[in-house]
């Protein structure tokens, strides 16, 4: 479906409305360009990155699991080759036990399987009815597995992506406390309901406003459930009054935005080649009539700003005067938030989901190539 705005031009007798395809305009501006992009890890200098050491062993178990899941072999092979979500898990949860790594890695495989069904070029990209149905099935799965009376048996005739989610949530629930489970349930509903809104944005008659687009993604992106899973990974439960404290809410919100911004930069080449022009970089180009380079720099400046907001919020956290165990849980929760940003950046540089390793130079700069190669 063409994206249109109205440009009013004079005719012989009156004014006529000339449709302009905003997507095509962006493609014309961007096609053929090559832009050198800084590694986004350099924009978060105070946040260290670590990696859990058992990636190879866990990948053996992942390969065995992939043989058993009801997902198309082509899709499994693509994600295993290009994604390496076990490495992403290791960067998100670098200090967790090996046995915790497996369900956490399975969750990331699930979220990327599901995401690719909805994104541009996926099976459900233009299928509103199919998207509503699978989101309804996923929401039912979340309530079945994380509700007060759990049921871990998938109903008949659901998609493979829904089917595999039941045992994943069963494993994760077993290692979470009651408050964490309820937060996790609510956060997954927000993510799944947001998937439907994202699809509507992609099918709209105009490219969305970049600030609106960033706002709806921050409200329902899948980052926040991964933050909550740090409580599973590190075997603690953050009290609700700490989690809902203003400073902690700020950190969670800002790290969510940071992770989105990092992903927008790292994935922009891949999304251009797949025709997904709703990337924030292209939306800023469209909204402000700026160059590709200027738009990338604008997003990088936003990363710096939101990083500084996170740093400032840490000083306002409700530290205990006499409970050092609670303080350590707070520190670990904050570190877990930070690792969602640094882990996403580090993983994007180490796998080939978004660009080839050969595009990265010795300074860790990426030569983004906006051709259809």
N, C-alpha and C positions, 0 to 999 in steps of 0.2 A: 504494500500500500504506500503510495507516495506521501511524503510529508510536504505540506504546503503552508505558505504564508501568502498574504495578499500584497502585491506591489501594484499601486494604482498608476497607470500610464495613460496619457491622452490618446483618444481615438478620434475618428473623423467627427463624431457627433457627441460623444460623452466619454466618461471614464469607464474603463473595463478592469476587471480583476484578473490578473495574470498569476497563475499558480507557480510557485517556486519550490522545487524539491530541495529541502534543507539538507537532507542526507547527501544528495548528489553534489551540492555546493561544497560541503566539507570534503567529500572524496576528491573532487577536482583540486582543491587547495592542497591536500595532503599527499596525494598519489605521487610516488617517485622520490619523495624526500627521504633523507637520512639525517638523523639527529643524534648527537652524542649526549647521553643521559647519565648523570651521577648516580652511583649506588646509593639508595635511600638510607642504608645503614649509617652513612656518614652524617645524616641529618639528626641522629639521635645519639650523640656522643657519650652520654653518661649511662647508657643502658647496655650492660655487657650481654654477650650471647654465649650460650653453652649448648652442648649436644649430648643427649643420652647415648651411651656407648654401644648399646645392644642392637643397633639397626640391622646388621646383617642377619643375626639370629631371628629377629622378629620378622624380617622379610621372608625367611624360609616358611614361617608359620602363615604369613599373609598369602604366599603363593599357594599353599595347601588350601587355605580358606577360599581363595578366589576360584579354585576348581569346583567348589561345592555351591557357589551362589548362583542364583537364577538371574543372571545378567548376561546380555549378549557377549559372546567371546570377543568380538571386535572391540567393544567398549572396554572390556576388562584389559585387553592387551594394550590399548591406547593409553589408558590411565596408568597402568603399571610401568610402561616404558617412559612416559613423559612426566608423570606426576611425582612418583616416589613419595607418597604421602607418609610413609614410615619415617623418612627424614624430617618431614614437616612436624610430625608428632614428637620426634626427638628434640627438635628445636623449641617447640611449645612447652614440653614437659621434661626438661633435661635431667632432673634429679629423681624421677619416678622409678619404681622397680620394673624389671623386665616384664613381669606378668601383667602389669598395668598397661604396658605399651600396646599390647595386642588389641584390646577393645577400643582404646583411644585411636589407634590407626584405622581400625575398621570403621569407626565413626567418620573419619575424614574421607575414606573411600566412599562411604555412603553419600556424604554431602556433595562431593564432586560428581558422583554418578547422577545424582538428582539435579544438581545445578546445570549440568550439560544437557539434560532433557529439556530444560526450559529456555536456556540461553539461545542466542541466534544460531540457527542451524540444527537445533535439537528436535527430537521427535514431537515436542509439544509447543514449539516456539509460536506457532500460529493457531494452535488448537485451544481455544478458550474453554470449551466444554471438558476436554481431556485434562487440562490443567486444574480446573475446579475439582474434577473427580479425584485426581491423584492427591491433591492437597487435602481433600476431605478424608481420604484413606489414611494419609500420613497423620493428620490431626487425630483421627480415631486411634491410630497406633500409639501416639504419644499418651493419650488418656488411658488406653488399655494398659500400657506398661508402667506409666508413672503416676497413675491415679491411686486413690486409696484402696481399691480392690483390684490388684494387678492381674492381668491376663496376658500371657506371653505367646498365645497361639494365634498366628495370622489367620484371618478369615479366608475362605476359598476365593479363588478368582481375582486376587489382587496382583498388582504388577510385581516384578521381581525386586524393584527398588523398595517397595513397601515391605515385601516379605522379609528381606534381609534386615530391615530396621528393627523388627521385634526382638531377635536374639541380641542385637547390639545394645538396645536399651535395657534388656534384662541384665546383661553383664554390668552395665554402668550403674544401674539402680542398686545392685548388690553392694557396691562400694561407696554409697552416698548416705548421708544422714537425711532426716525428714525435711529439714528446711532447704537443704541443697536440692533434693528431689523436686520439691514444689517450685523452687525458682527455675530449675532446669525445664520442668514441664511448661511453665509460662513462657520462658524464653524461646523454646522450640515452637510453640504456637505462634508467637510473634514473628519468628522467622518464616514459618510456612505460610502464614497469612500475607506476609510481605511479598512472597514469591508471586502471588496473584497480582498484587499492585505493580510489581516490576514489569510483568508481562503487559499490563495495560499501558504502561508508559511506553514500552517499545512499539506498541501498535497505535499510538496516538497520532493525530493529524499533524502535530508539530513536534520538533525536538523539545524536550522538557527544559525548563529553566534549571541551570546547574545547581543553584542553591536549594531549590525544591528537591531535585534529584538526590543531592547529598543528604538532605534532611530525612527523606523517606528511607534511604538505605541505612542511615545511622539508627533509625528507629526499629528496624526489623532484620538487620543483617545477621548472618550466622556466627558472628564473632563472639557475641555474649555467651551463648551456650558453651563455647570452647573455654571461656574464662571460668565458668562454673565447674567445668570438668577438671580444673586444677585441684579442686577439693577432693575429687575422686583420686587423681594422680598422686597427691601428696598426703592423703589420708587425714584430712582435718575438715572441720565444718565451721565456717565463719558465722558468728552470731548475726541474726537479721538486723539488729540495731546498728551493728558496725557496717554491714553491707549497705544499709539505707542511709548512712550518714552522708551529709552533703559532700564532703571531700571525696569519699569513696565513690559516690554516684558520679562526681565530676571525672574522676580517673577512669572509670569504666566507660563513660560516654566519650571522653576525649581519646582514649585508646581505640575505641571502636571507630571513631572518625579517622584516626591515624592509620589504622589498618586498611580502611577503605581507600584512603588517599594513596597509600603505598601500592595497593593492588591496582588502582587506576593507572599509576605510572608504569608499573611492571607489565601489565597486561595490555597496554594500549596497542602495541604492534599486532598481537594476536587478534584482538577484537576488531581492529581495522580490516585485517585480512578476512575475517569471517563476516564482515558487514555489520558488526555491532557498534553503531555510531553513538550509542548512549553513554560512552565513556566520558567522564567529567572533563577530560582534556579537550575533546571535540565540542562538548557543550559550552565550555568557556570560549572557544574559538567562535562558535555560532552566536553566543550572547553578546560578546564584546568586540567582535570583528578583529581578533588579534591573530598573530601567527601561531603556528604549531609550537615553535620554540618558546615563545612568550607564554603560551598556555601551560606548557610543561613546567616552566619556571614559576608560574602562578601556583600550581599545585604543590611544588616543592616548598614554596614560601608558606603555604598553608600547613604543610607537615611541620615546619619549624615552629609555627605559632601554636599549634595544638600540642606539640611536644612540650613547649614552655609552660602551657597551662597545666599539663600533668605534673611537671616538676614542682610548680607552685602549690598544687593541691596536696601534695604529700605532706607539706608542713602543717596542714590543717587537720590531719587525721586524728581520731580520738584515741591516742595512745594511753595505755593503762599505767598508773603510777606504781602498781604492785604486782601485776600479773604478767610476767615476762613470757609465759606460754601464749597468752593472747596476743601480745605484741609480735611474737614470731609468726603467728598465724596471719596477722595483718600484713607483716612484711612479705610473707610468702604469697598472699593474695595479690598484693601490688606487683611483686615480681612476675607473677603469672600474667597479670594484665600487660605489663611491659613486653613480655615474651611473645604475646600475640602480634605485636608490631614488629619487633626485631626478628622473630621467627619467620613471619611472612616475607620480610625483606630478604633474609638470608636464604630461605628455601627457593625463592624466585630466582636468585642468582645461581643456585646450585643444580637446579633441574632444567629441563628443556621444554617445560609446558608453554612458556611465553616467548622465548627466543633461544637461539642456539648458543652454546657455550663459546663458540668461535666469534660471537659478536661482542664478547667482553674482553677488554684490553687489560694490560698489567696494572693499570690504575683503578681497576674495577669500574670502568665506565662502559656503558652499553651503547653500541652503535645501532640504534633502532632503525629498521629498514621498512619504509612504508610503501613497499611494492607488493605485488601479488605473487612473489616467488614461492 
